[in-house]
Amino acid sequence: MSADLTGTYLTLDDGRPAVRFSRVYDHPVDRVWQFVTDPGELAQWFPSRAEFDLRPGGTVSFSGDPNMPESTGTVVAVDAPRHLVFEWGGDELRFALEDLDEGRTRFTLTDVLGEENAAARNGAGWEVCLTALDAKARGERFEGPHAGPSAPWKEYYEGYVEAGVPSGAPIPGTGA
């Protein structure tokens, strides 16, 4: 069974590599903003618990990822409830929320990569995380990014590699 890849590898106008994901949720933008910024909501789908000082230059504290040490990042930009940009582990994460018809929201995550060879690894990781967010948005329970061996991460990774997405970055928690 081949993984259904939803991310796009791209080069931004400034030359930096990125992976981008887009979803449409049947929730208003204010609710989706909570998914992105509320530590309790975020912990259900994001790889780490993240607590924000939601202002440009504010600190983001990351904890709870069994494969990564606790760390901090910086909020680069915020325009609640539409845009959030912050630094995390050498990458820049950009969240954009757009109002659609009938109370729906387009959610776009762009992971601007610190290293091009992280594209397949990060793309696979976001597939697992966003599958958890998709389930959460539907009101379902899903074991998110720390589901362990049951998470289809490896299948996604292999799919991205087969698609020619840059790979080779170390994979936390696997020794690879």
WOJOGI-V306564 format. One record per backbone hydrogen bond with DSSP energy under -1.0 kcal/mol. CO is the residue of the C=O (numbers start at 1). NH is the residue of the N-H. If there is no record, write none. Layout:
BEGIN
[[CO	NH] [CO	NH]]
END
This chain:
BEGIN
[[8	20] [10	18] [12	15] [16	12] [17	113] [18	10] [19	111] [20	8] [21	109] [23	107] [25	27] [25	105] [28	32] [29	33] [30	34] [31	35] [32	36] [33	37] [34	38] [38	42] [39	43] [41	44] [42	45] [42	46] [49	63] [51	61] [53	55] [55	58] [58	75] [59	53] [60	73] [61	51] [62	71] [63	49] [65	68] [71	62] [73	60] [74	87] [75	57] [77	85] [79	82] [79	83] [82	97] [83	79] [84	95] [85	76] [85	77] [86	93] [88	91] [91	88] [92	112] [93	86] [94	110] [95	84] [96	108] [98	106] [101	104] [104	100] [105	25] [106	98] [107	23] [108	96] [109	21] [110	94] [111	19] [112	92] [115	118] [116	119] [117	169] [118	122] [119	123] [120	124] [121	125] [122	126] [123	127] [124	128] [125	129] [126	130] [127	131] [128	132] [129	133] [130	134] [131	135] [132	136] [133	137] [134	138] [135	140] [136	139] [144	147] [147	150] [148	151] [152	156] [153	157] [154	158] [155	159] [156	160] [157	161] [158	162] [159	163] [160	165] [161	164] [166	120] [171	174]]
END
